[in-house]
C-alpha cells in the first residue's frame, strides 16, 4: 500500500507539472478577438504558377484587394535586412543555392519567385503597401538560437500603424516577445511532429505537446489543422480558453470542419466562400 501511495503522489505531481507547463498567458492578456474577425491568406493570396507567387508583393496586394488578412514569413539577409520569405534555402522557390542569410538584399535581387517577375520583398516595403488595411500574422523564421531578427523587425512593427501579431515555431522568438514587447499578441506555432514523421526526438516531443508554454506564455497556439485531437492543444483552448489558430486550410470543406476546433483560420490554395 505504501508503494501504491507513493506512486499516486508521483502521478499527481507529474499531472500538476504538465498542466503548469502547457499553461499559456493567463494574466494581463491582450485582446485576440479582433483577429478572429478575419480569414488569413497564407503567404498572401498566391498561386505559384502565376505572377502572384507566395510571399510576393503581388500576392499581398491581391489579399488586400480581396479583404483577407495576411500571414507572412520574415527572416534576415546577410546584411541584416528583414525580408519576406518562407524557406531558409532558396532552392524550392527561387531555384538558387544556399540560404537567404548567405546573401545581401541586393544580391537576392538576382532571383525571381517561382516563374514570375516578382522578387523577394523587404519587410518594410510590405508594411508600407498593406498600410493597416488588413491585419497581419507575422511568422518569425528563427534558425536555432539566433534572435537577431527580433529587435530589427520589432522596431519596424512598433512604427507600423496597422493591426498585427507575431508567431514562431521557435519558442525562443516567442519568449523574446514576452520579455521585450509583452503587450503584443504572440503565438506559438506547432505541429504533430512525431505523427508527421519528419522530425523525431525529445525536442520535437516537447514542441508537439507545447511543454514550453510556461516559458513563452503565448496568447494563441497555431497548430496544423489535421491534428485537432492533440491533448495539449485541446487543453489550451478548452481549459485555459487560449485562442486556437489553424494552419493551413486548403478547401472550404476543411475550413468548415476546422471551425469546430479553432478560432483563427489561415488558408491556402482556394478562396473561401464570401462571408465564410
C-alpha positions, 0 to 999 in steps of 0.5 A, a space after each residue: 500500500 505504501 508503494 501504491 501511495 507513493 506512486 499516486 503522489 508521483 502521478 499527481 505531481 507529474 499531472 500538476 507539472 504538465 498542466 503548469 507547463 502547457 499553461 499559456 498567458 493567463 494574466 494581463 492578456 491582450 485582446 485576440 478577438 479582433 483577429 478572429 474577425 478575419 480569414 488569413 491568406 497564407 503567404 498572401 493570396 498566391 498561386 505559384 504558377 502565376 505572377 502572384 507567387 507566395 510571399 510576393 508583393 503581388 500576392 499581398 496586394 491581391 489579399 488586400 484587394 480581396 479583404 483577407 488578412 495576411 500571414 507572412 514569413 520574415 527572416 534576415 539577409 546577410 546584411 541584416 535586412 528583414 525580408 519576406 520569405 518562407 524557406 531558409 534555402 532558396 532552392 524550392 522557390 527561387 531555384 538558387 543555392 544556399 540560404 537567404 542569410 548567405 546573401 545581401 538584399 541586393 544580391 537576392 535581387 538576382 532571383 525571381 519567385 517561382 516563374 514570375 517577375 516578382 522578387 523577394 520583398 523587404 519587410 518594410 516595403 510590405 508594411 508600407 503597401 498593406 498600410 493597416 488595411 488588413 491585419 497581419 500574422 507575422 511568422 518569425 523564421 528563427 534558425 536555432 538560437 539566433 534572435 537577431 531578427 527580433 529587435 530589427 523587425 520589432 522596431 519596424 512593427 512598433 512604427 507600423 500603424 496597422 493591426 498585427 501579431 507575431 508567431 514562431 515555431 521557435 519558442 525562443 522568438 516567442 519568449 523574446 516577445 514576452 520579455 521585450 514587447 509583452 503587450 503584443 499578441 504572440 503565438 506559438 506555432 506547432 505541429 504533430 511532429 512525431 505523427 508527421 514523421 519528419 522530425 523525431 526526438 525529445 525536442 520535437 516531443 516537447 514542441 508537439 505537446 507545447 511543454 514550453 508554454 510556461 516559458 513563452 506564455 503565448 496568447 494563441 497556439 497555431 497548430 496544423 489543422 489535421 491534428 485537432 485531437 492533440 491533448 495539449 492543444 485541446 487543453 489550451 483552448 478548452 481549459 485555459 480558453 487560449 485562442 486556437 489558430 489553424 494552419 493551413 486550410 486548403 478547401 472550404 470543406 476543411 475550413 468548415 470542419 476546422 471551425 469546430 476546433 479553432 478560432 483563427 483560420 489561415 488558408 491556402 490554395 482556394 478562396 473561401 466562400 464570401 462571408 465564410 
